[in-house]
Amino acid sequence: MNVVHFITRMIVGGAQENTLLTCVDQVHEHADMVTLISGQDFGPEGSLLQTARDQGVEVEIIPQLQRNLHPWREWSSYRTLLKLLRRIQPDLIHTHSSKAGILGRAAAAKLSIPVVHTVHGAAFHHGQGKFAWHLYRAAERWAGKKTDRFISVCDAMTQQYLDAGIGQPDDYHTIYSGMNVEPFLKPPRCREEMRYELGFGPDDVVVAKIARLFHLKGHEFILRAARGIVVKNPNVRFLFVGDGILRDQFERQIAAERLTDHFRFTGLIPPTEIPSLIHASDIVAHTSLWEGLARVLPQGLISGRPVVSYDIDGAREVVIPGETGFLLEPESIEPLQTAILKLAADTELRTRLGSTGRARFTRQFRHQNATKQIRVVYEDILSKQQ
């Protein structure tokens, strides 16, 4: 196959890592011709573009394509994309992310090229301004009519799009986000080494929260719950993995609560460090208010760690109460305290829930398995074009 993947940015992030692995698998496992088209990367997160090139993926950059809305840049990006597609002449276009999803499907329709769009997370979502929410919802409904198939990273994304009048049920396929599971089964650095570097003792029970320190990621709920947790179990420690604009605010709040000794911040780290940090922890907490299906949930489970999550979007598809973790009402504090304290006090429970999660989800999230499923969708579309 000759396939173009089109995404707004290739920063270090879940949707981007998933897209990269799909491209690399297609090149090396299936001998496909793959071109990855992306905007220029900006920001502190880091870029995956050079990694894609190093892995043998052809990369094209549209410099004017950026995350923020800007009508002239969108029009210019669209025109540049048309030129690239006319030159590449792909069999199929696979779009990712909100803006690239709209522009890419418009271009595909213009050139009569079949198109697949992956819903990594809803373009219209909780916490968005009213104007942006309505704009993206209307744009997705328009683009949905030009989409041959949708791939959702969880059933919840499919339902949200169908509820918004986008596509028909037969247009959707759930393919869970592919990842390299091996480092989560056997991390590159041992637990004891990582805990020593982080300053954790052998009796500490470490709760990891892995996300940018940014709005909607839900760190504030852990901060509100922390005092009540620590009073009842002083051995609990919290590990915030990631960086962002809210770090100073969080550190001031923690200091005001006299909880500095109970928190560690890693700052910005490469993705390769995540498996070792999860293994250095005992519990994974996910308190975000908006995600498609946060990759940290299956990553925690594949690492053999129980998860505590708010019941948002696709979380309930991997966080199964009594089997893999605790599923809580969004923004709740006392249930969050109760769940963490129960896990912190019961080593056997942590082991049982984590082991069940590992056995249940390791194969499901292997990137090679996800890529095979994606290519089946491609093949079905292309067979009907003949």
Phi, psi and omega per residue, in radians:
M1 nan 2.652 2.997
N2 -1.963 1.861 -2.968
V3 -2.164 2.379 2.997
V4 -1.842 2.260 2.949
H5 -1.817 2.293 -3.077
F6 -2.199 2.161 -3.084
I7 -2.481 2.617 -3.072
T8 -1.148 -0.837 -3.129
R9 -2.484 2.547 3.045
M10 -1.894 0.926 3.039
I11 -1.300 3.001 3.043
V12 -1.303 1.863 -3.100
G13 -2.905 2.929 -3.031
G14 -1.067 -0.901 -3.121
A15 -1.076 -0.674 -3.111
Q16 -1.224 -0.722 3.110
E17 -1.109 -0.713 3.094
N18 -1.067 -0.803 3.135
T19 -1.090 -0.761 3.129
L20 -1.036 -0.827 -3.123
L21 -1.098 -0.660 3.090
T22 -1.094 -0.793 3.122
C23 -1.052 -0.827 -3.097
V24 -1.126 -0.744 3.096
D25 -1.057 -0.739 -3.127
Q26 -1.085 -0.693 -3.133
V27 -1.202 -0.856 -2.962
H28 -1.623 -0.536 -3.104
E29 -1.644 -0.463 -3.019
H30 -2.182 0.011 3.075
A31 1.006 0.584 3.083
D32 -1.415 2.706 2.945
M33 -1.519 2.076 -3.035
V34 -2.210 2.264 3.009
T35 -2.107 2.208 3.088
L36 -1.770 2.057 3.113
I37 -1.893 2.255 -3.066
S38 -2.554 2.798 2.941
G39 -1.300 3.008 3.095
Q40 -1.278 2.427 -3.124
D41 -1.478 2.333 3.038
F42 -2.301 2.842 3.038
G43 1.780 2.997 -3.018
P44 -1.452 -0.136 -3.007
E45 -1.155 -0.468 -3.040
G46 1.697 2.816 -3.036
S47 -2.056 2.597 3.077
L48 -1.862 0.082 -3.071
L49 -1.116 -0.795 -3.140
Q50 -1.161 -0.613 3.069
T51 -1.048 -0.727 3.105
A52 -1.070 -0.805 3.116
R53 -1.062 -0.776 -3.129
D54 -1.077 -0.476 -3.129
Q55 -1.579 0.162 3.033
G56 1.545 0.250 3.130
V57 -1.616 2.284 3.061
E58 -1.229 2.257 -3.064
V59 -2.105 2.326 3.023
E60 -2.164 2.395 -3.094
I61 -1.940 2.347 2.959
I62 -1.902 1.686 -2.974
P63 -1.025 -0.585 -3.065
Q64 -1.379 -0.146 3.127
L65 -1.390 1.991 -3.125
Q66 -2.314 2.972 -3.060
R67 -1.222 -0.774 -3.066
N68 -1.221 2.538 -3.135
L69 -1.208 2.351 3.078
H70 -2.785 1.858 -2.985
P71 -0.912 -0.760 -3.106
W72 -1.158 -0.745 3.139
R73 -1.125 -0.649 3.117
E74 -1.089 -0.784 3.138
W75 -1.118 -0.752 3.117
S76 -1.114 -0.719 3.113
S77 -1.099 -0.728 3.124
Y78 -1.066 -0.773 3.137
R79 -1.133 -0.710 3.103
T80 -1.131 -0.707 3.124
L81 -1.081 -0.736 3.106
L82 -1.020 -0.755 3.134
K83 -1.080 -0.753 -3.141
L84 -1.119 -0.754 -3.109
L85 -1.169 -0.639 3.094
R86 -1.124 -0.599 3.115
R87 -1.313 -0.763 -3.068
I88 -1.315 -0.611 -3.108
Q89 0.894 1.049 -3.110
P90 -1.254 2.734 3.004
D91 -1.262 -0.508 -3.014
L92 -2.764 2.575 3.054
I93 -1.968 2.355 3.082
H94 -2.069 1.967 -3.091
T95 -1.733 2.635 -3.121
H96 -2.433 2.574 3.101
S97 1.296 2.901 -2.946
S98 -1.184 -1.033 -3.045
K99 -1.167 -0.828 3.105
A100 -1.094 -0.547 3.115
G101 -1.113 -0.702 3.134
I102 -1.257 -0.907 -3.107
L103 -1.115 -0.724 -3.106
G104 -1.152 -0.679 3.137
R105 -1.276 -0.553 3.048
A106 -1.127 -0.758 3.139
A107 -1.170 -0.704 3.122
A108 -1.070 -0.735 3.123
A109 -1.139 -0.703 3.136
K110 -1.049 -0.673 -3.056
L111 -1.768 0.100 3.135
S112 0.986 0.809 3.091
I113 -1.883 2.302 3.099
P114 -1.017 2.558 -3.070
V115 -2.424 2.420 3.023
V116 -2.034 2.406 3.096
H117 -2.150 2.250 3.066
T118 -1.663 2.242 3.045
V119 -1.623 1.639 3.085
H120 -1.332 -0.584 3.084
G121 -2.829 2.561 -3.061
A122 -1.057 2.366 3.105
A123 -1.159 -0.517 3.075
F124 -1.915 2.152 -2.931
H125 -2.673 2.987 3.100
H126 -0.976 2.386 3.070
G127 1.576 -0.110 3.127
Q128 -1.386 2.635 3.002
G129 -1.125 2.681 -3.070
K130 -1.026 -0.741 -3.126
F131 -1.095 -0.854 -3.124
A132 -1.095 -0.691 -3.128
W133 -1.057 -0.863 -3.127
H134 -1.179 -0.651 -3.140
L135 -1.102 -0.871 -3.108
Y136 -1.190 -0.623 3.108
R137 -1.113 -0.776 3.111
A138 -1.138 -0.707 3.133
A139 -1.135 -0.688 3.130
E140 -1.182 -0.640 3.103
R141 -1.150 -0.684 3.090
W142 -1.139 -0.845 -3.110
A143 -1.200 -0.519 -3.137
G144 -1.026 -0.521 3.141
K145 -1.276 -0.234 -3.129
K146 -1.866 0.188 -3.044
T147 -1.823 2.209 3.117
D148 -1.291 -0.757 3.097
R149 -2.576 2.620 2.991
F150 -1.897 2.442 2.937
I151 -1.983 2.188 3.101
S152 -1.897 2.496 3.124
V153 -1.395 -0.097 3.044
C154 -2.844 2.788 3.139
D155 -1.086 -0.545 -3.116
A156 -1.074 -0.638 3.122
M157 -1.164 -0.718 3.090
T158 -1.013 -0.812 -3.087
Q159 -1.133 -0.699 3.128
Q160 -1.099 -0.697 3.131
Y161 -1.248 -0.698 3.089
L162 -1.122 -0.704 3.112
D163 -1.081 -0.480 3.128
A164 -1.529 0.070 3.112
G165 1.392 0.465 -3.110
I166 -1.821 1.924 3.096
G167 1.283 -3.071 3.116
Q168 -2.097 2.736 -3.093
P169 -0.903 -0.664 -3.115
D170 -1.226 -0.195 3.132
D171 -1.390 -0.227 -2.967
Y172 -1.870 2.516 3.013
H173 -2.325 2.242 3.040
T174 -1.534 2.096 3.051
I175 -2.293 1.915 -3.057
Y176 -1.126 2.557 -3.006
S177 -1.023 2.089 -3.097
G178 -1.278 2.517 3.113
M179 -2.610 2.863 3.054
N180 -1.435 1.812 -3.009
V181 -1.443 -0.334 -3.010
E182 -1.016 -0.765 3.124
P183 -1.119 -0.401 3.115
F184 -1.437 -0.384 3.015
L185 -1.401 -0.672 -3.140
K186 -2.462 1.683 -3.032
P187 -1.203 2.698 -3.125
P188 -1.192 -0.449 3.129
R189 -2.146 2.492 -3.017
C190 -1.318 2.724 -3.082
R191 -1.012 -0.803 -3.053
E192 -1.118 -0.711 3.133
E193 -1.095 -0.798 -3.115
M194 -1.154 -0.732 -3.125
R195 -1.134 -0.660 3.114
Y196 -1.107 -0.785 3.140
E197 -1.098 -0.603 -3.113
L198 -1.444 -0.184 3.116
G199 1.510 0.402 3.131
F200 -1.665 2.452 3.109
G201 -1.564 2.970 -3.101
P202 -1.130 -0.439 -3.127
D203 -1.641 -0.088 -3.137
D204 -1.244 2.450 3.026
V205 -1.876 1.999 -2.958
V206 -1.761 2.187 3.090
V207 -1.812 2.019 -3.091
A208 -1.706 2.329 3.007
K209 -2.108 2.010 -3.026
I210 -1.975 1.856 -3.117
A211 -3.089 2.741 3.004
R212 -1.005 2.534 3.078
L213 -1.427 1.411 -2.951
F214 -2.526 2.893 3.135
H215 -1.078 2.571 3.136
L216 1.321 -0.083 3.141
K217 -1.467 -0.230 2.933
G218 1.454 0.276 3.094
H219 -1.076 -0.537 -3.081
E220 -1.083 -0.471 3.137
F221 -1.295 -0.616 3.037
I222 -1.165 -0.693 3.108
L223 -1.091 -0.701 3.132
R224 -1.207 -0.507 -3.122
A225 -1.504 -0.351 -2.932
A226 -1.066 -0.787 -3.085
R227 -1.000 -0.843 -3.134
G228 -1.125 -0.552 3.114
I229 -1.229 -0.835 -3.061
V230 -1.173 -0.609 3.101
V231 -1.047 -0.690 -3.104
K232 -1.510 -0.446 3.119
N233 -2.522 1.606 -3.090
P234 -1.127 -0.209 -3.134
N235 -1.410 -0.155 -3.121
V236 -1.307 2.322 3.050
R237 -2.186 2.681 -3.113
F238 -2.081 2.334 -3.120
L239 -2.070 1.974 3.087
F240 -1.697 1.933 -3.114
V241 -1.731 2.039 -3.116
G242 2.235 3.069 -3.130
D243 -2.443 3.019 -3.140
G244 2.845 -3.113 -2.994
I245 -1.208 -0.283 -3.085
L246 -1.667 0.069 -3.051
R247 -1.047 -0.857 -3.106
D248 -1.034 -0.728 3.131
Q249 -1.076 -0.767 -3.134
F250 -1.143 -0.734 -3.119
E251 -1.139 -0.647 3.079
R252 -1.142 -0.725 3.137
Q253 -1.129 -0.726 3.124
I254 -1.113 -0.741 3.125
A255 -1.124 -0.703 3.126
A256 -1.098 -0.557 3.117
E257 -1.490 -0.016 -3.100
R258 1.023 0.762 -3.129
L259 -2.049 0.245 -3.058
T260 -0.965 -0.680 -3.124
D261 -1.167 -0.255 -3.086
H262 -1.744 0.025 -3.113
F263 -2.189 2.500 2.996
R264 -2.262 2.416 3.055
F265 -1.998 2.257 3.127
T266 -1.519 -0.385 -2.954
G267 1.286 -2.979 -3.131
L268 -1.240 2.229 -3.118
I269 -2.300 2.742 3.074
P270 -1.234 2.647 3.140
P271 -1.000 -0.460 -3.122
T272 -1.139 -0.309 3.139
E273 -1.476 -0.296 -3.041
I274 -1.030 -0.840 -3.125
P275 -0.994 -0.743 -3.125
S276 -1.155 -0.643 3.133
L277 -1.214 -0.650 3.082
I278 -1.144 -0.740 3.129
H279 -1.167 -0.452 3.073
A280 -1.313 -0.221 -3.119
S281 -1.731 3.028 -3.136
D282 -2.050 -0.437 -3.097
I283 -2.466 2.471 3.030
V284 -1.914 2.210 3.131
A285 -1.951 2.376 3.140
H286 -2.270 1.835 -3.049
T287 -2.072 0.411 3.097
S288 -1.161 2.790 3.120
L289 -1.848 -0.113 3.108
W290 -2.718 2.107 3.013
E291 -2.735 2.808 2.972
G292 -1.302 -1.412 2.901
L293 -2.395 1.796 -3.047
A294 -0.998 2.203 -3.096
R295 -1.107 -0.432 -3.114
V296 -1.125 -0.436 3.138
L297 -1.170 -0.991 3.060
P298 -1.122 -0.559 3.105
Q299 -1.086 -0.737 3.083
G300 -1.098 -0.766 -3.117
L301 -1.190 -0.731 3.108
I302 -1.101 -0.512 3.068
S303 -1.337 -0.088 3.139
G304 1.466 0.405 -3.138
R305 -1.918 2.436 3.067
P306 -1.250 2.713 -3.107
V307 -2.148 2.526 3.018
V308 -2.076 2.131 -3.036
S309 -2.453 2.583 2.916
Y310 -1.249 2.595 -3.077
D311 -1.452 1.382 3.130
I312 -2.164 2.547 3.017
D313 0.787 -2.136 -3.026
G314 -1.584 0.155 -3.061
A315 -0.986 -0.710 -3.061
R316 -1.176 -0.188 3.126
E317 -1.383 -0.235 3.052
V318 -2.212 -0.459 3.115
V319 -1.605 1.738 -3.043
I320 -1.882 1.926 -3.074
P321 -0.941 2.304 3.138
G322 1.436 -0.175 -3.127
E323 -2.074 -0.800 -3.115
T324 -2.190 -0.181 -3.133
G325 2.941 -2.717 -3.113
F326 -2.111 2.307 3.117
L327 -1.974 2.135 -2.955
L328 -2.132 2.755 3.052
E329 -1.096 2.306 3.128
P330 -0.954 2.422 3.109
E331 1.264 0.033 3.132
S332 -1.269 2.528 -3.095
I333 -1.911 -0.928 -3.118
E334 -1.058 -0.755 3.068
P335 -1.084 -0.581 3.088
L336 -1.142 -0.773 3.085
Q337 -1.053 -0.800 -3.102
T338 -1.076 -0.773 -3.110
A339 -1.123 -0.802 -3.122
I340 -1.154 -0.730 3.130
L341 -1.129 -0.669 3.124
K342 -1.126 -0.767 3.121
L343 -1.205 -0.681 -3.118
A344 -1.103 -0.523 -3.083
A345 -1.560 -0.103 -2.972
D346 -2.338 1.623 -3.138
T347 -1.077 -0.707 -3.116
E348 -1.111 -0.686 3.119
L349 -1.127 -0.754 3.114
R350 -1.049 -0.750 -3.123
T351 -1.141 -0.757 -3.096
R352 -1.135 -0.828 -3.121
L353 -1.132 -0.753 3.133
G354 -1.135 -0.701 -3.140
S355 -1.148 -0.698 3.098
T356 -1.099 -0.747 3.117
G357 -1.093 -0.734 3.128
R358 -1.089 -0.813 -3.111
A359 -1.146 -0.581 -3.017
R360 -1.441 -0.563 -2.926
F361 -2.051 -0.090 -3.092
T362 -1.036 -0.922 -3.112
R363 -1.153 -0.680 -3.059
Q364 -1.046 -0.521 -3.075
F365 -1.848 0.132 3.035
R366 -1.113 2.309 -3.066
H367 -1.158 -0.546 3.118
Q368 -1.113 -0.675 3.112
N369 -1.162 -0.731 3.134
A370 -1.114 -0.736 -3.127
T371 -1.115 -0.692 3.089
K372 -1.051 -0.733 3.113
Q373 -1.148 -0.667 3.119
I374 -1.113 -0.737 -3.122
R375 -1.178 -0.509 3.049
V376 -1.092 -0.705 3.088
V377 -1.100 -0.798 3.098
Y378 -0.979 -0.872 -3.065
E379 -1.042 -0.678 -3.135
D380 -1.139 -0.740 3.120
I381 -1.118 -0.850 -3.059
L382 -1.178 -0.538 3.122
S383 -1.137 -0.493 -3.133
K384 -1.501 -0.123 3.098
Q385 -1.512 -0.273 -3.067
Q386 -1.372 nan nan
